[in-house]
Amino acid sequence: MAATASHPPCATWWRLPFTAEPWRRTGYVLLAPPAALIAVADGGRLQRRLAAALLGRDVRRTRLRGLLAIPVALPALAITSYGWAIAALNLAYPLRWLIGMGGSYEDAWGGPTFAGVWAFHAVFGGLSFLFLMPWILRGLNRLQIRLLG
C-alpha cells in the first residue's frame, strides 16, 4: 500500500516507538480534553485543526460532537499518562529514588541485587509498555476520531 497524506507509511512494530507517530498521537490525547471544552465556543475548529495536524485526519466541526468527546478524552488522557509513566519509571528505575519512590532491593521484583531489579523492571515494565503504548494510542485515537465523525 502506498503512503498518502492521510495514511503515512507504517513502521515495523519494533521501530514504532522510535518514530514520530506515537508522540503525535500522545500530543493529540493531551490536547483533546481542552479542545473539547473549547469546541463550545469555536464550533469545533480547534479539534478539526488538531486532528488534521497531529493525526492526519479530517473531522467535522460541531459543538455537540466536541462536547460528546469529553467522556472519551478524559479516560484516554488518564490511560496515556499512566502508560507512558509506567514505561519511563521502569526504564529509568534508578531515578525513582530522586522522586521519593525508593525502597529496598531485596523486596523488589528481580531482587535482591540492584542489577536484577533494574533489569526486571526495564524489560517487563519499561520495554513492554514502550512497545505497547503506540498500539494503545492508535486504538484511543481511532475511538476519538470515530466519535468526532
N, C-alpha and C positions, 0 to 999 in steps of 0.2 A: 504494500500500500504506500503510495507516495505521500509525502508530507505536504500539508496545506496550511493555510493561515489558522484555520480553526482546529486542526489536528497536527500538532508538532510531532516529529519523529519520536518514537518511544525508545528509551534506553533499555538495555537489558536489566533484569531485576537487580543484579549486583551493582550496577552503576547508578541506578535511580536515585539513591540518597545523595549522591555527589553531583547531581545536576541541579539546574535552577528550578525545575518543576515542583518539587515538594516545598521549596521555600516560597515560591509564588502562591502555591495553594495555601500554605500556612499564613501568608500575608492576607489572603482573601478571608480566611476564617477569622483572623484577628480583627479585621476591619468590617466584617459583616454585621455584627450587632449595632455599632454606631450608625452604620449606613442604613440599617433597617429603621432605626429611630428617625433619622434624617429624612427618610422617604416620605414621612407625613408632610414635611414642609416642601420638599423639592419634587415630589411626584415620582420618586424612584430614579432620578437621573444619576445620582451618585452610585447607586447599586449597579446600574447599567454600565457606567464607566469602569467601575471596579471589576466587574465580570469580564468586560472586554479586555482590560489591560492585564489583569492577573491570570485569567483563565482562558482567554481567547474565545469567549462565548458571548452571544448576543441574548439579552434578556429583555422582557417587556418593561416599560416604565409605568408602574401603577402604585398608588398609595396603599391600596388594600393588600396587594401581594407583599409589599415591603413590610407591613405590619405583621402579616402571617409568617414572615421569615424569622421573626424574633424567637418563637419557641424552638426552632431548629438551630438558629445561630448560636444561642447561648449554650446548649449542651455540646455543640460542635466545638465551641471555644474551650469548654472545660476538658473535653476529650483530647483535643490537640495539645493544650497546655500540659496536661498530665502526661501524655505520651512522650512529648519532647523532653519533659523534665526527667522522666524515667531514663531515657537514653543518655542525657547529659550527666545526670548524677551517678549512673552506673559506670559510664566510660571514664569519668573523672573521679573515681571512687576516693582517692586520697584527699581530694579537696573538700570532702564532706566535713572534715574537722574544722575547716575555716568558717563554715556557716553554722556550726553548732550541732551537726548531725553525727558526731563521733560516737564511738562505742568500743567495746572490746573485740579484738580479732578472734579470740577463742570462741565467742558466741556467734560470730557471723558465719553465714554460709560460705564454704570454701576455706574456713579457718582450720587450724589455729595460726597459720602464718599470714603475714601481710600479702605476700605474693599470691597465695592461694585465694585469699578473699578478693583481691583486686581482679585476678584472672576470672574467677567465677562470676563476679558482678559484671565485668566488662563483656564477657561472652554471652551470658544468659540474660542479663538485663539490658546492657548497653547496645550491643550489636543486634540483638533480636529486635529491639524497638527501633533502632536506626533503620533497619530494613523493612519493618512493618509499617512505620508511620507514613511513608509515601502512598501505600495502598489504602490505609485507613483514610488519609486525606482525600484520595480520589473518590472514595465512597461518600464521604461527608460533602464534598463539593458537588458531586452528582445530585445528591439529595437536595442541596440548596438551590442549584440551578434548575432542577426539575420543578421545585416549588415556585420559583420566580418566572417560569414559563419560557 
